[in-house]
């Protein structure tokens, strides 16, 4: 059987593309691989050490200040995930573990993540207190301490 070089190349490119898609993880899988070790299986955090994402992330996502904070905390700013995957994980978390009784939040775009995440916070706790204080003016807030 004689296969043309063009057909062989096309077959290899198609095969590589399908393999690449098969390797791409879902946001839930990315959470499990990159976030769950610290934030826990149900995004509950570790009291006194690691902040919960369940019920809190969506509250931060209500305002521009809160969204900026979320993207600049160490776990997001230094994550190995590319911007698109980080946006997908955060949006999945906000949808899966949202704030009960609160409306759905505007999802993060890849552009949101790209624009902000590379400038990590100097003092995470101080910034958290400031953001939570500002959030209090517009509704429920996450806990000031975790």
C-alpha positions as CSV (number, residue, x, y, z in Angstrom):
1,X,0.0,0.0,0.0
2,X,1.4,3.3,-1.1
3,X,0.3,6.3,1.1
4,X,1.0,9.8,-0.1
5,X,3.1,12.1,2.1
6,X,0.2,14.6,2.3
7,X,-2.2,11.9,3.5
8,X,0.3,10.6,6.0
9,X,0.9,14.1,7.4
10,X,-2.8,14.8,7.6
11,X,-3.3,11.6,9.5
12,X,-0.5,12.4,12.0
13,X,-1.9,15.9,12.6
14,X,-5.4,14.7,13.1
15,X,-4.2,12.0,15.5
16,X,-2.1,14.5,17.5
17,X,-5.1,16.8,17.7
18,X,-7.3,14.1,19.0
19,X,-4.7,13.0,21.5
20,X,-4.3,16.6,22.7
21,X,-8.0,17.0,23.2
22,X,-8.2,13.7,25.1
23,X,-5.4,14.9,27.5
24,X,-7.1,18.3,28.3
25,X,-8.6,18.0,31.7
26,X,-12.0,19.3,32.7
27,X,-12.2,22.1,35.3
28,X,-13.2,19.6,37.9
29,X,-10.1,17.5,37.1
30,X,-7.9,20.5,37.1
31,X,-9.3,21.4,40.6
32,X,-8.5,17.9,41.8
33,X,-5.0,18.1,40.4
34,X,-4.0,21.6,41.3
35,X,-6.2,22.9,44.1
36,X,-7.8,20.1,46.1
37,X,-4.6,19.3,48.0
38,X,-4.9,22.6,49.9
39,X,-8.5,23.6,49.6
40,X,-10.0,20.2,50.1
41,X,-12.3,17.8,48.2
42,X,-15.3,20.0,48.7
43,X,-13.4,23.4,48.5
44,X,-13.9,23.8,52.3
45,X,-10.3,24.9,53.1
46,X,-8.5,24.3,56.3
47,X,-9.6,26.5,59.3
48,X,-6.8,28.9,60.3
49,X,-4.6,28.0,57.3
50,X,-6.3,27.7,53.9
51,X,-9.4,29.8,53.0
52,X,-12.6,28.0,51.9
53,X,-13.7,28.5,48.3
54,X,-17.1,27.0,48.8
55,X,-19.6,29.7,49.4
56,X,-16.9,32.4,49.4
57,X,-15.5,32.6,45.9
58,X,-18.8,33.7,44.4
59,X,-19.2,36.4,47.0
60,X,-15.8,37.8,46.0
61,X,-16.7,37.6,42.4
62,X,-19.6,40.2,42.9
63,X,-17.3,43.2,42.7
64,X,-14.3,44.3,40.6
65,X,-12.3,44.6,43.8
66,X,-13.2,41.1,44.9
67,X,-12.5,39.7,41.5
68,X,-9.1,41.4,41.5
69,X,-8.3,39.9,44.9
70,X,-9.2,36.4,43.8
71,X,-6.9,36.5,40.8
72,X,-4.0,37.8,42.8
73,X,-3.9,35.5,45.8
74,X,-0.9,33.1,45.7
75,X,-2.8,30.0,44.6
76,X,-4.1,31.9,41.5
77,X,-1.2,34.2,40.8
78,X,1.4,31.4,40.9
79,X,-0.8,28.5,39.6
80,X,0.8,26.2,36.9
81,X,-2.5,26.3,35.1
82,X,-2.7,28.4,31.9
83,X,-5.0,31.4,32.1
84,X,-7.9,29.7,30.2
85,X,-7.8,26.7,32.5
86,X,-7.6,28.9,35.6
87,X,-10.6,30.9,34.5
88,X,-12.5,27.6,33.8
89,X,-11.6,26.2,37.3
90,X,-12.7,29.4,39.1
91,X,-15.9,29.6,37.1
92,X,-16.6,25.9,37.8
93,X,-16.0,26.5,41.5
94,X,-18.3,29.5,41.6
95,X,-21.0,27.5,39.9
96,X,-20.5,24.2,41.8
97,X,-19.9,25.7,45.3
98,X,-21.6,29.1,44.9
99,X,-23.0,31.2,47.7
100,X,-26.4,29.9,48.7
101,X,-29.3,32.3,48.1
102,X,-27.1,34.6,46.0
103,X,-27.5,35.3,42.2
104,X,-25.1,33.7,39.7
105,X,-21.9,35.7,39.2
106,X,-20.3,37.0,36.0
107,X,-17.8,34.3,35.0
108,X,-14.1,35.2,34.7
109,X,-12.9,35.5,31.1
110,X,-9.5,34.5,30.0
111,X,-8.7,38.2,29.5
112,X,-9.6,38.9,33.1
113,X,-7.2,36.3,34.3
114,X,-4.4,37.3,31.9
115,X,-4.7,41.0,32.9
116,X,-4.5,40.6,36.6
117,X,-3.0,37.4,37.9
118,X,0.7,38.1,37.3
119,X,0.7,40.8,40.0
120,X,0.6,38.8,43.3
121,X,-0.6,40.5,46.5
122,X,2.1,41.6,48.9
123,X,-0.2,41.2,52.0
124,X,-3.0,38.8,51.3
125,X,-4.6,39.0,54.8
126,X,-4.7,42.8,54.8
127,X,-6.1,43.0,51.3
128,X,-8.7,40.3,52.2
129,X,-9.9,42.5,55.1
130,X,-10.1,45.6,52.8
131,X,-12.1,43.7,50.2
132,X,-14.4,42.1,52.7
133,X,-15.1,45.5,54.3
134,X,-16.0,46.9,50.8
135,X,-18.2,43.9,50.0
136,X,-20.2,44.4,53.2
137,X,-21.7,47.5,51.6
138,X,-23.4,45.4,48.9
139,X,-24.4,42.2,50.7
140,X,-23.1,39.1,52.4
141,X,-19.4,38.6,52.8
142,X,-17.0,35.7,53.2
143,X,-15.5,35.3,56.7
144,X,-12.7,37.9,57.4
145,X,-10.5,35.2,58.9
146,X,-10.1,31.6,57.7
